[in-house]
Amino acid sequence: MSKVLVNFVQDRSGSMASCWDETLSGFKKFVEDLREKGPKDGVEYLLSLTTFDTLVESPIMAKPIAEVDTGELAKHGPRGCTALYDAVGATIENTSANDRGAEKIICVVVTDGYENSSREWTKDRLHKTVDAKLNLGNWTFVYLGTQPETWAEAGAIGVGAGSISTYQPEMARAAYAFTSEALHSLASSPMAGSRNLFQDHAKADDAAAAGMKVTPIVPCPDPKAASVPKAPHLSWRKTVGSASNG
């Protein structure tokens, strides 16, 4: 049985208030899905939860997923600003200090906005740290955002384009379930890690059904150009009954 540590980094800034109930439902679904699938596929999951607004807190640290309270996130409601860099940086530091012998480490970052209040971590420092962890081969970073600039924001801290997606806040439960499915596909596979989780372990039709967009739209540099701007091609894992999304 392989041991996999999942770090869930959840934005709880004030702007999350309008979709908080759906977010709570999504987190519960995420935990329940992994709890159910792990034993069936030989995966021992550990879960850490980092919440962030102006401050960063770590209410769950590398706990066996069977012992995780799925209602824990409800104790950390929306408030404050968005110390995104500090949250991801603290999560990496905490995990590096105590990974509980995990063979694979997967960090899922969810935010509805932009970095605006970190005091300890800078974008450049975080990018170098994320890149160093990815180079180890057994770390994976996933980023879910709600803004058109999500790919630029996530890419600026080192997350691979194939591991980035936008989601609709009112469909957070579906988006979190989609993410857990892709995550479990990696966790139960021979692969130690991935720079492109959604590209390698997800289906295009499932992404669309979950209200998610996994291919970035690049604005045309020439406003007078007649052609429609095309997104960089990301090849999906080919499966029976699903089309490749580019």
N, C-alpha and C positions, 0 to 999 in steps of 0.2 A: 504494500500500500504506500503510495507516495504522499508526502506531506506538503501541503500548499498553504501559504500564508496570503490571505487577501486583505489588503488595506483599503478601506472605503473612506474616502475623503469628501465629506459633504458640506457644501455651502449652506450656512444658516443665517446669512445676512438679511437685513430687513426686507429687501426686495423679494425674498422667497415666501413672504407671508401669504400672497394670493394663491400659491400652489402648494402650501405646506401639507395639507391633508393628503393630497395626491402623492407628495414626496414620501410621507410616512408610510403610505400604502405600498409604494414602490420599494422602499428599503425592506419592509417586512417580506414582500414577495421575493426579493433578491436573496435574503438569508434563508428563507424556507426552501427555495429551489435548490440551493447548494447543499443544504442540510439533507434534503431528500436524495439528491443525485450522488453525493459523495460516496456513501457506503456501497451503492450499487456498482460503481465503476472504479472502486479501489482508490479513492482519494480521501485523505484525511485533511479536512479543512480547518484552518485556524483563521479567526477574524479579528481585525483591529478596526476601530472606528475613530476617525478624527473629524471633529466638527470645527468650523471656523466662521467667524464674523470679524470683528476687530481683534478678537482674541482667538487663540487656538487651544482646543481642549482634546484630550484623548480618553474618552470614557471607557473604551474597550481596548485592551492590549493583548493581542495574540492569544485569544481565548478559543478553546475548542468550540466549533460552531454549534454543537449540540447544547452548549451551555449559554449561548448568546440570547439575551432578552431581545426579542424582535421589537419591543416597544421602547427600547433605550433611546432612540433618536427623538422620541416625543418629549423627552425631558430637556431637550436643547432647542428651544424654539427660535424663530427668526428675530434678529436684532442686529444693530451695528452695521459696519462696513465689510470690506472683503479683503482679508489678509491671505490671499491665495498662495503667494510664494512662501510665506511663513508656514502655512499649513502643510504644503507638500514637502518642504524642507524638513520640518519637524517629524513628519511621518517617516521620511527616509532615515533620519538620525535614529529615531526610536527603533526602527526595524533593524538597522545595522547593529545596534547595541544588543538586540535580543530577538533573533529570528526563530527561536525555538527549534532549530534544526530543520527548518523548511527547505525543501529542495527547489521549490519554485516560489517566487514572490511576485504578486500581482497588485498593482496600485490602481484603483479606480477613482478618478477625480470628477466631481460633479459640481458645476457652478452655473448660475444664471447671469453672471455679469463679468466684470473685469477686476483685476488686481487694483487696489487703491489704498491699502493701509498697512502693508508689511513693513516691519521695522528691523528685522534680522536678516532676511534673505533678499537678495537682488535677483533680477531676471538672469543676468549673466552667470552668477554663482549657481543658481538652480539649474540652468541649462547644462553647465559643466558637470554637475553632480548627477543629474538624470542620465546624461550621456555615459558617464563612467559606470553607472549601474547597468545600463543596457549592454555595455561592452562585456560585462561579466557573463552574459548569456542566459542567466536564469531569472532576470528581472523583466517585468512587462509593465508598461504604463498605458493607461486608457484614460481618455478625456472626453467628457460629455458637457456640452455647453448649449446655450440657447440663442446665441448671437451669430450673425453672419460672419463675424470676425473670429469665430471659434478656432478655425484652423490656424490662423496667424497667431492667436494668443497661445494655443497649445504648442505649436511648432516653435515658438520663441523660447519655450522652456525645455525643448528637446524631445517632445512626444512625436512619434512617427505619424505621418498622414493617414496611414491605414489603421491607426488606433484612435482616430478622432471622429466624433460625430456630433451633429446638433440633434436636439430632441425638443419636443413640444412639452412644456411644463404640465399642461393639463393631461398629458399621456405619460406621466412619469412611471406609473406602474408597468405599462407595456415596455417602455424604454429600459427600465431596470431589469425586467425579465429577459429581454433580448440580450442585454449585456451579460447577465448571469449565464445564459446559454452559450454565448461565445467564449466566455471565460472558462466554463466547465469543459468545453471542447478542447481548449488548450491544456487545462489542468489534467485531463484524463488521457492526453496524447503523449507520445514519446518526446515531443518538443519540450525543451527546458524553458523557453521564453519566446516572445515575439515582439517585433517592432511594429507589426501591422496586424493587430488582433482581429479586427473586423474583416479585413481583407482576407486573412488566412482561415478564419474559423466562423464565418457567418454567411448567411444567405441574403441576397439582395431583396427578395420578396418579403422576407421576415423583417428586414430593416424598415421597409416602406410601411408595412402593417403596424409597426410600432411607432410610427410618426417620426422616424429618424432619417437623417440625410448623412450619408457617410462619404460622399464625394464632394469636395469643396468646389464652390463656384468662384472662378477667378474673374474679377472685373476687367473689362476691356480697357487697355491703356489709352486708346484713342476714342473719345466720345463720338467722333464722326464715322467710326468704322461701321460698315453695314452688316458685317457678319456677326453672328451670335457668339459670344465668348464661350470657349470650351474648357471644361474642367480637366485637370490632369487625370490620366487614366489609371484607375485602380482595378486590378483584375480580381474578381471574386472567386472564391473556391467554387468550382463547378460541381453542381449536384443535379441529380435527376429531378426534373420538374421545375428548376429555377434557372432564370436567365442570368447571364453575366452582366454586371452593372459597371459601366465605365463613365 
